[in-house]
Each structure stands twice: as structure tokens, then as C-alpha cells.
């Protein structure tokens, strides 16, 4: 797909294109009042509530649910066709409500941004909306909305494979993944993460060295089974800058992100030369790397303290160099 990244358009216009590709032309009229509210500087929450009440016909939806739940096939055997029809109607209304909720959350995420003007990947949108229509959990809808917003901002930022991984994920695993990402050191470019791992503090993560931080062997296995981390819990990556070692210059690491801040590792004692900086521990899979971009890192002060202490024993100091803005 050829994309001219120099041509920018309002993100909401592109969100309409993506949504229309997934659920049809209703997307334009659905987001029109939201767009008007942005232009008029009205409150998003108020407008969103009005739209949902008007378009989803909540009263009818609740009545349909009540009739389905109270249906007794022995007493109403002659009304089976009506029951099936109402159940199908209820299910479709519920699915549309889920998709709309995700779209509205994505609209809030994008706000007034401008994005590349490109044609949506229709295979991607078809898969995305086939998944989100059955997502009712508020927490999971937020994740899906961030993915949709991210795809609008950065085309091809989320693979079809990763959508499948998220579709299988339950809320418990999503919370566990959030905990993992909150303790990760990330190497990344403007295109995305190319390494993300938790330092196992000089011990074997497979032998529960991270148990006190809520990531015992069983929890790591859970993440691995969902395709979020790789199976080797003791893999490593060199965080040093090769040119520094080549010319015997006091070693400094490449910049990495940790706890939403940008850091480097420097030597505490430059007389004791560190030859390379090996960070060993459980590592994100490719799908895990893609999903980590939409996960909100939570404070992890106990792990941060232990990490800094461990690095000190290796003659290394974490030095904060910049704060990465959210969004």
C-alpha cells in the first residue's frame, strides 16, 4: 500500500473511513454530532451520551433483553419464532453498541490530531470490527479503542495476528500483561518497539526470581501461552553502544524507555570498564511489542528500586534524560 505520509488530514475524518470500512456508512452519521461538538467546544461526554441514547434505543434494547430472559418455552411454544427473532435482534443491537462504544473511545483518543491520508486496509477493518462487536468489558473496549486510534495514526502498526492475540485475551490476562509492561525496559524507534523485557535482576525468572513482583513462573507461562512473551525467560540483549566499546570509550547504553521516562545507563566508576551491557530476562513477543504501545504503565516503585540497586552492582547507573509525553 502506497502512503504519502506528507499529506495530513483530520484524524476524525480518517476514523470515519476506518469505521465505515468495518460497519458501513452509518459511521459517518454516527460521528457527525461528535464532530460538531468538537467544533463547538461542547463537552464530549454529554454529546456521546445523547448519541448513544438516541441511536441505540436503550429502552427497546432493555425490553428485548427482559423478554428474552423471561421466555419460557413450555408456556410460549407458539411464539418460538418471535423469541428467536427478538434474540437475534437483541444480539445485533448489542454488537452494534459495542462497536460504537469502541469508535467513540477511539475518537476521544485521537482528538484534534492530524494523520496520514491513506486508504484503510479493508481486511484489517473487517477483522477488527468482527472482534470488537463482542467486547462488552469497559476495560477491554479501551484497549481496542487505542488500537483503532493507533492504526489511524500509524498505518500497519498492528498486525492481524496481534488482533487475534488480543481477541483471545481475557481481562485477567490483560491486567497481568499491563503489570509486565509496567516493569519492562523498552528499546524503540518512531515505528515501534523492537525489544521489551523485564530485567530478572541477575537471577532466573523461570525459577520465580520475579515472584515478589507478581510474575512467578505460572504467570509468565500464562503470558507465554497467550503469545505475549517468548518462551525463553532468560534471553538477553546488549544495551551498550557498539562504537563506544570499539574505541574503548567509557560505556553508555542506548536510550531506553522505562516507566514512561527515557533513560540511559552510564558507568558509576569509569576506571572499571564495562565491556557490554547485557539485560537478561523475559522478553515480549512481536505481538506483545505491538500491544505494549497501547498499555498504560502503572507505577512500580519497588521493582524500580530493586532494578537500580542491581544495576549498581554491575557498575551501572540509570540516568533519566527525558520524559516521554503520553498520547
TORVOSE-800577 format. One record per residue (C-alpha): residue in three letters; x negated, y, z. Coordinates in steps of 0.5 Angstrom, whole numbers, plus 500, padded with zeros to 3 digits. Layout:
<rs>
ALAXYZ ...
</rs>
This chain:
<rs>
UNK500500500 UNK497507498 UNK498512503 UNK496519503 UNK494521510 UNK493528508 UNK501529507 UNK504530513 UNK512530515 UNK516531521 UNK516524525 UNK523524526 UNK524524518 UNK520518518 UNK523515524 UNK530515520 UNK526512514 UNK524506518 UNK531505522 UNK535506515 UNK530500512 UNK532496518 UNK539497520 UNK542501514 UNK544508512 UNK547509519 UNK541511522 UNK541518518 UNK548520521 UNK546517528 UNK540521529 UNK543527526 UNK545530532 UNK539528536 UNK535533530 UNK540538531 UNK539538539 UNK531539538 UNK532545533 UNK537548538 UNK532546544 UNK538543547 UNK537537553 UNK535530549 UNK539526555 UNK545530554 UNK545529547 UNK543522547 UNK549520552 UNK554524547 UNK552520541 UNK552513545 UNK559514548 UNK562517541 UNK558512536 UNK558505541 UNK565506543 UNK563503550 UNK570503552 UNK572498547 UNK566494548 UNK567493555 UNK574491554 UNK572486549 UNK567483554 UNK572483559 UNK577479554 UNK571474553 UNK569473560 UNK577471562 UNK578467556 UNK581460558 UNK581455552 UNK586451555 UNK591457556 UNK590460550 UNK589454545 UNK593458540 UNK588464540 UNK582461539 UNK580465532 UNK582471536 UNK577469541 UNK571467536 UNK572474532 UNK572478538 UNK566474541 UNK562476534 UNK565483534 UNK562484541 UNK555481540 UNK554485534 UNK556491537 UNK551489543 UNK546488538 UNK547495535 UNK547498541 UNK540495543 UNK537497536 UNK540504537 UNK537505544 UNK530503542 UNK531508536 UNK533514541 UNK527512545 UNK522512539 UNK525519537 UNK523521544 UNK516518544 UNK515522537 UNK518529539 UNK515534534 UNK509530531 UNK508530524 UNK506523521 UNK503521514 UNK508521509 UNK509513507 UNK514508505 UNK516504510 UNK514496510 UNK520493509 UNK518486511 UNK516489518 UNK522493519 UNK526487517 UNK522483522 UNK522489528 UNK530490528 UNK531483528 UNK528482534 UNK530489538 UNK537487537 UNK537482542 UNK533486547 UNK537489553 UNK532490558 UNK530497559 UNK523496560 UNK522492554 UNK526497550 UNK521502552 UNK515497549 UNK519496543 UNK520504542 UNK513505543 UNK511500538 UNK516503533 UNK513510534 UNK506508533 UNK508504527 UNK511511524 UNK505515527 UNK499510525 UNK502505519 UNK500498520 UNK498499527 UNK502493529 UNK502486525 UNK508482524 UNK504476528 UNK504481534 UNK511483533 UNK512475534 UNK508475540 UNK512481544 UNK519477542 UNK517471546 UNK515475552 UNK519476558 UNK519482563 UNK515478568 UNK509477563 UNK510484560 UNK508486567 UNK502481568 UNK500484561 UNK500491564 UNK496489570 UNK491486566 UNK490492561 UNK490497567 UNK483493569 UNK481493562 UNK475496559 UNK476498552 UNK472500546 UNK476503541 UNK476507535 UNK481512532 UNK484506528 UNK485502535 UNK482497540 UNK476493538 UNK474490545 UNK478490551 UNK476486557 UNK476485565 UNK469485568 UNK469479572 UNK464482577 UNK459477576 UNK463471577 UNK467466573 UNK474469572 UNK476461571 UNK474460578 UNK479465581 UNK474471581 UNK480476580 UNK485472584 UNK485478589 UNK487483584 UNK493479582 UNK489475576 UNK488468578 UNK487462574 UNK494461573 UNK496468571 UNK490468566 UNK493462563 UNK500465562 UNK497471558 UNK493466554 UNK499462553 UNK503468550 UNK497469545 UNK495476549 UNK488474551 UNK483469548 UNK481462552 UNK474463554 UNK475467560 UNK467468560 UNK466471554 UNK462478553 UNK460484549 UNK454488549 UNK456495551 UNK449498550 UNK447503544 UNK442498540 UNK438504538 UNK436506545 UNK434499546 UNK430499540 UNK426505541 UNK425504549 UNK429510551 UNK433509558 UNK439506556 UNK446509556 UNK452505554 UNK457506548 UNK463510551 UNK469506553 UNK476507556 UNK478505563 UNK484508567 UNK486513561 UNK479516562 UNK473516558 UNK466513561 UNK459511559 UNK454507563 UNK448510565 UNK442507569 UNK441509576 UNK434508576 UNK430510569 UNK424506572 UNK427500572 UNK429499564 UNK436495563 UNK435491557 UNK442490555 UNK449492558 UNK453485558 UNK460486560 UNK463479561 UNK470477563 UNK477475560 UNK478479553 UNK484481549 UNK486477543 UNK487481537 UNK495481538 UNK493483546 UNK489489543 UNK494492539 UNK499491544 UNK495495549 UNK496501545 UNK503502548 UNK502499555 UNK502504561 UNK496503565 UNK497503573 UNK492506578 UNK488500580 UNK483504586 UNK481497589 UNK479494583 UNK475501580 UNK471501587 UNK469494586 UNK467495579 UNK463501580 UNK460497586 UNK458491582 UNK455496576 UNK451499581 UNK447492583 UNK446492576 UNK442499576 UNK448502572 UNK453508574 UNK460509571 UNK460517569 UNK466520566 UNK465524560 UNK472526558 UNK480525560 UNK484522554 UNK490525553 UNK496521553 UNK501520547 
</rs>
